[in-house]
Amino acid sequence: MLTELVDFLGSLHPLIVHLPIGIVLLTLAIDVFIRNKNNSVHRVITMGWFFTFFSGLLASFFGWLLGDNGYYFESQISIHRWSGIAFVSLSFIVWILRYINFRFSKPFNRSINLITMLLLMITGHFGGEMTHGQNYLLENLPYVEKEISVVKLSESERSKADSLMVYEDLIHPVLEEKCMACHNQNQAYGGLNMTAFESMIKGGNSGAGIQKGNPYKSLIYKRVSFPQDHLKFMPPAGVPLSYDQVATLEWWIDNGAKKQMPVTLARKDPKIQRLLELQYGLDLREKTYLETLILASPTLDQLKSIEEKKYIWRFLNPEQSFLDLKFTKNQIKTKDLLNIQQIKKNVIWLNLVDCMLNDGHLSFLSDFPNLTRLKIQKNPSVTSKGIKALKNLENLSELNLYGTSVNNTALMTLGQIQSLKKLFLWNTRITPKAIADFRAQHPEIEVVSGL
Ligand code: HEC
């Protein structure tokens, strides 16, 4: 009951302050613009100072109640408070001096008027900042950018999204900017100190700051997601959290509020992933092996020696380091395979279709570190035995064995190639049942088997 009354009186302060402002301005105007003052003018001016003092006193009283119960940044409120008090004191002194008919010299009078104006401006400005927010004065000018709250990630941070942590890089900077001025070791309003991770989780007088896994029971989340005019909305002063900051906080708490939660976890949640991509400029797509691969181009001499020897080739990337290599004759020899060993790092796609390839030849393909696509279809001499040579191709994702003589045992080898995504087994000796079993065991591999 009492606190509500105090709150009510406190809220009258912004209304009442306009009285002393209006009265003192009028009083100063009369003093300055009426040159030859008779006694009645002097009396009006004295009265003006009295009403300035009286209404100022009233405003200060309500202001004091508001300052004690509303929550403001100490730096703003103390300047406002003390310049307000100085203003009221000054108007009291001026009124008393005029009342006892103290004669003001002209320079003295001018200085008094000047100081009064200064105090009025200082008090008014900081009061305005507290009620309307910092920047309130200039923010609506056409060339001033509106202050919206965003986490700024540097270019280099954005490019290494894989190593960013949700708490450290996205949440802590926001809480530091918006909460820690009032929630730190020295000044922990509500008993809440947010500067240390553990004490933030633990919370203040009313319970857990963060309840891991449950944002809606976490006071910190609840307080920032209240409507802005709610009595308990945080921060009570300054720029509120933006939508994406609140959403990131919610997602983080939902996922266990771990200190070391990688930003890449957002890949599991398309909504958050999009939000992080749009709001923070993060690139969270999963990179393929090739996107991360940096290679030196093959030399001109190397290319020349290959081209002459029955191959055609083209580059797959603008940096001219990834090769798509195709054998063009109808009978391959061991020396043709030896010939391409010198550029084996650069061979990304390899096409050895219908060229009488056999198991012995395949052993020369066992060490092509960046080979991702291998086409050896229509080579009936290739069997399960030769396929064994391929099991160490760490980055092979597509393999075409259509029209070779591989049988069920080849599936043992193929199952070991972790990177495999697509497999063509049509027209081989592998049985439909073995294929069905393989599919069940390796759902990540797309098997094309004709029927
Ligand atoms: C201008 C000072 C100020 C700022 C800035 C501020 N708070 Fe507060 N906060 C307070 C005061 C005063 C209290 C105690 C009164 C109350 O509970 O409303 C409080 C209480 C709280 C409580 C309740 C603690 C408890 O257990 O009772 C939480 C949670 C909280 N603040 C979170 C935040 C968060 C999150 C931010 C930043 C987004 C923030 N605060 C920014 C002043 C501030």
Boltz pocket constraint, residues with backbone or C-beta under 6 A from the ligand:
constraints:
  - pocket:
      binder: B
      contacts: [[A, 71], [A, 72], [A, 73], [A, 174], [A, 175], [A, 178], [A, 179], [A, 180], [A, 181], [A, 182], [A, 183], [A, 189], [A, 190], [A, 191], [A, 192], [A, 203], [A, 204], [A, 205], [A, 206], [A, 207], [A, 209], [A, 219], [A, 220], [A, 221], [A, 223], [A, 224], [A, 231], [A, 232], [A, 234], [A, 235], [A, 236], [A, 237], [A, 238], [A, 241]]
      max_distance: 6.0
